[in-house]
């Protein structure tokens, strides 16, 4: 069994996040504002913009709570500008990417307190920086899949390889949008 150093693991996770966030930037460059803000698709009637905003909120919670060792995933900013303004969303993505790069060389050999509401009230658990970042990356992929569904229902075909698919999905089934 190959064991990866914490430094290499963190670098790999951050690289994966960058790739996924770059996919979001590519998406934003390929759709218009009307599509970005469209809330006509059930069953949830959420827009692509709201899913992008929600994904970025998750990263913001990590960034905002890391210094105090108190990441609260229920304390999302919900900056609605990110839901309706593609340029603001792109700018926020770039800011998040720049911040994450600063974490590569930082000693994070300690546990981080992460609070979330799992449906029965808030609970705080211990994570490593690597585990919360991996969680955030998976969370983004999950929302990208919903974005793919919205685009399909809107009759919009785009090609962004792997977008919305977990990397463990068999390649012949992982086309992306």
C-alpha positions, 0 to 999 in steps of 0.5 A: 500500500502506498502512503502519501505524505500530508504535504503531497495529499494536501497538494493533490486535494487542492489541485483537484479542487482547482480543476473542479473550480476551473470547470465552473469557470468554463461553465460560466463562460459557456452560458448566458446570464438568463440560463445562469439565473433560470429557476424554471426546472423542478422539482427544486426550482433552483438556478445554476447560479444558486448551486454555484453560490452554494458551492462557493459558500461551502469553501468560504465557511472553510476559509473563514473558520480555519484561523479560529479552528471553528468551521461552521458550515451552517454559517454560510454568507449566501451572497446572492450576487454570486447567484445572479452575477457570473462575473462576481462568481468567477471573481470569487472562484479565483479568490478561493483558488488563490487562498487555497494555494496558501494552504499547501505549505502551512502546517495543518497537522492538527484537528479542526472543529467543523460544525454542521446540521445533519438534520437533527441539530448542529453537531461538531466533529473533528476533521483534518484540513485534508478531509474538509477540503476533500469533503468540499470538493465532493460537495462541489461535484454533487452540485455540478451534477445537479447543474448538469440536470438543469442544463439537460432539462433546459435543452442546453448541450455543453461539453465539459469533460467529467463535469458533475461526475465523481472520478470513480464513475466508470469512464464509459459512463462519465461523459460530463455535460 
